[in-house]
Amino acid sequence: MNNETKIRIALVEDQLVNRNTFIRKCTAMNSCELVLLATDGHDCLRQLKTIPESLLPQVLFVDLEMPGMNGIETIATAHKLYPFLRFLVLTVFDDDAKIFDAIKIGAEGYLLKHETASVLEDAVHNLLEFGGAPMSPPIARKALQMLHRSGIGAAEDEQHTPPTALSEREVEVLELMVSGLDAKAICIHLDLSVHTVRKHIANIYNKLHVRSKAQIISLAHLQGWFKRTK
C-alpha cells in the first residue's frame, strides 16, 4: 500500500518510551502512516496549524495524563478547531470519570497502551469504515458498568421511545448499535448492504446531533430508549 492510500494517524504522548513503542508498532501497520508525533497538547495544536487540511491526520491517538494540556483538554480543543478529525484515547488508565469525560468531549474509542499493533490498526479501520467505538475489553466493561449505575435508573424502570425524527429502519439500526453490533454485523442481521447501513448511521448521527457511536450508546441508555432484558 503506497503512502497516498494509507490512513494518516497521529500520536499525542508526553513519555518518550511510549512514543518510541508506538513508532515501532506503526512499522507493523501496513495500512497506516504516522504523520504527526506530538509531545503534549500544545505541541499537537501547533503542529496541526502547520499542516494543509488535505494532509492532516485522520485519526489521533491521545494520551490522557500529560502536563500543561491534558488529553481531555487536547481533544476538546482540537475537536472545536478540526471537527472532522477522529480521536482515540490511548492510555494506561481505566478510571470511570476519565472514560466518561473523554466520551463527552469527542473521543470515539478508548484503548489501553499495551494493545498490539494489529489491535490498534483494527481500531482505526473499525472507527473509519464501520462507525465503531473501539474499546479495550476492560474499558468496555467499565463503560457498561458506568451506564448501568448512572440511571440510568429511569431507563430500567421506564422505557421511552427514540425520537420520532428517526425512521423505523433507523430505529432498528440504532437499537442494534446500542446492543453492541458494528456496521458489518448490522448488515448481516438486517440483510442490508454496507452502503445502506452507513447511510442509516449517518442519518442517525445527524438527527441525534452526535458524532460517535460511543455518544449514541450513552444517549440511548440515558434516555431509556431500549429497555434492557433482565
C-alpha positions in Angstrom: 0.0 0.0 0.0 1.5 3.3 -1.0 1.6 6.4 1.2 -1.2 8.1 -0.7 -3.7 5.4 0.2 -2.6 4.9 3.8 -4.6 6.1 6.7 -2.9 9.1 8.3 -2.6 8.7 12.1 -1.0 10.8 14.9 0.1 10.3 18.5 0.0 12.8 21.3 2.1 11.4 24.2 4.5 13.1 26.6 6.5 10.0 27.6 9.5 9.2 25.3 9.4 5.5 25.9 5.7 5.3 25.0 6.3 7.4 21.8 9.1 5.0 20.8 6.9 2.0 21.4 4.1 3.5 19.3 6.5 4.2 16.5 7.7 0.6 16.5 4.0 -0.6 16.4 3.4 1.8 13.5 6.0 0.0 11.4 3.8 -3.1 11.6 0.7 -1.3 10.5 0.6 -1.8 6.7 -2.4 0.4 6.2 -1.5 3.3 8.5 1.1 6.1 8.3 2.3 8.1 11.3 2.2 11.7 10.1 2.3 13.6 13.4 4.1 12.9 16.7 3.4 15.4 19.5 4.9 15.6 23.0 1.8 17.3 24.5 -1.4 19.0 23.7 0.1 22.4 23.0 2.7 20.7 20.6 -0.1 18.9 18.9 -2.1 22.1 18.2 1.0 23.9 17.0 1.8 21.1 14.5 -1.8 20.8 13.3 -1.8 24.5 12.3 1.2 23.9 10.0 -0.3 21.0 8.1 -2.5 21.5 5.0 -6.1 20.3 5.6 -5.7 17.6 3.0 -2.7 16.1 4.8 -4.0 16.3 8.4 -4.1 13.1 10.4 -7.4 11.3 10.1 -7.2 9.6 13.5 -5.3 10.9 16.6 -4.3 8.7 19.4 -4.2 10.9 22.5 -2.8 10.1 25.9 -4.8 11.4 28.9 -2.2 12.2 31.5 0.0 15.0 30.1 1.5 18.1 31.7 0.3 21.5 30.6 -2.7 20.4 28.5 -4.0 17.0 29.3 -5.7 14.6 26.9 -9.2 15.7 27.7 -8.4 19.4 27.0 -6.4 18.5 23.9 -9.3 16.5 22.4 -11.9 19.2 23.3 -9.8 22.0 21.8 -8.7 20.1 18.7 -12.3 18.9 18.1 -13.5 22.5 18.1 -10.8 23.6 15.6 -11.0 20.5 13.4 -14.4 18.8 13.9 -13.7 16.3 11.1 -10.8 14.7 13.0 -11.3 11.5 14.9 -9.9 10.8 18.3 -9.0 7.6 20.1 -7.8 7.7 23.7 -4.6 5.7 24.3 -3.8 5.3 28.0 -2.9 3.1 30.9 -5.9 4.4 33.0 -9.3 2.9 33.2 -10.8 5.4 35.6 -14.5 5.8 35.3 -14.6 9.6 35.3 -11.9 9.8 32.7 -13.7 7.4 30.4 -16.9 9.4 30.7 -15.2 12.8 30.2 -13.3 11.5 27.2 -16.5 10.3 25.5 -18.4 13.5 26.3 -15.8 15.8 24.6 -15.4 13.8 21.4 -13.3 10.7 21.9 -14.7 7.8 19.9 -12.7 4.9 21.4 -10.6 4.1 24.4 -7.7 1.8 24.2 -5.0 0.7 26.6 -1.4 1.3 25.7 -0.4 -2.3 25.9 -2.6 -3.2 22.9 -0.8 -4.8 19.9 -0.2 -3.1 16.6 -2.8 -5.2 15.0 -5.4 -4.2 17.6 -4.6 -0.5 17.1 -4.8 -0.9 13.3 -8.1 -2.7 13.5 -9.4 0.0 15.8 -8.6 2.7 13.2 -10.4 0.7 10.5 -13.4 -0.1 12.7 -13.7 3.6 13.5 -13.4 5.0 10.0 -15.1 2.3 8.0 -17.8 1.0 10.2 -18.6 3.7 12.7 -17.3 1.6 15.6 -16.4 2.7 19.0 -13.2 0.6 19.7 -12.5 -0.1 23.3 -10.1 -2.5 25.1 -12.2 -5.2 26.8 -11.5 -3.9 30.4 -12.6 -0.4 29.3 -15.7 -1.7 27.6 -16.7 -3.5 30.8 -16.1 -0.3 32.8 -18.2 1.8 30.4 -21.1 -0.6 30.6 -20.9 -0.6 34.4 -20.9 3.2 34.4 -24.0 3.3 32.2 -25.8 0.7 34.4 -25.1 2.7 37.5 -25.9 6.2 36.3 -29.6 5.9 35.9 -30.0 5.2 34.1 -32.2 4.2 36.8 -35.0 5.7 35.0 -34.2 3.6 31.9 -34.5 0.4 34.0 -38.0 1.3 35.3 -39.4 3.1 32.3 -38.9 2.7 28.6 -39.0 5.7 26.3 -39.2 5.7 22.6 -36.5 7.1 20.3 -37.1 10.5 18.7 -39.9 10.4 16.1 -37.5 12.1 13.6 -35.9 8.6 13.1 -37.4 6.3 10.6 -38.5 2.8 11.5 -35.4 1.4 9.9 -33.1 3.9 11.6 -34.6 2.9 14.9 -33.8 -0.8 14.1 -30.2 0.2 13.2 -29.9 2.3 16.3 -31.1 -0.5 18.6 -28.5 -2.8 17.1 -25.8 -0.3 17.5 -26.7 0.1 21.2 -26.7 -3.6 21.6 -23.0 -3.6 20.5 -23.1 -4.5 16.8 -20.9 -2.7 14.4 -21.9 -1.8 10.8 -20.7 -5.0 9.3 -22.7 -7.1 11.8 -25.8 -4.9 11.3 -25.6 -5.5 7.5 -25.8 -9.3 8.2 -28.5 -9.0 10.8 -30.8 -6.8 8.6 -29.7 -8.2 5.3 -28.7 -4.8 4.0 -25.7 -3.5 2.0 -22.8 -1.8 3.8 -23.7 1.4 1.8 -27.3 1.4 3.1 -26.3 0.8 6.7 -23.7 3.5 6.6 -26.3 5.9 5.2 -28.7 5.0 8.0 -25.9 5.5 10.6 -25.1 8.9 9.1 -28.8 9.9 9.3 -28.9 8.8 12.9 -25.8 10.9 13.7 -27.3 14.0 12.1 -30.7 13.6 13.6 -29.4 13.0 17.1 -26.7 15.6 16.8 -23.9 13.2 17.9 -20.6 12.3 16.2 -19.7 8.9 17.6 -21.1 5.5 18.4 -20.0 5.9 22.0 -22.1 9.1 22.3 -25.1 7.3 20.7 -24.9 4.4 23.2 -24.6 6.8 26.1 -27.5 8.9 24.9 -29.7 5.9 24.3 -29.1 4.5 27.8 -29.6 7.8 29.5 -32.9 8.4 27.7 -34.1 4.8 28.3 -34.9 4.2 24.6 -34.3 0.4 24.7 -35.1 -1.4 27.9 -32.6 -4.0 28.8 -33.6 -7.6 29.3 -33.2 -8.6 32.9 
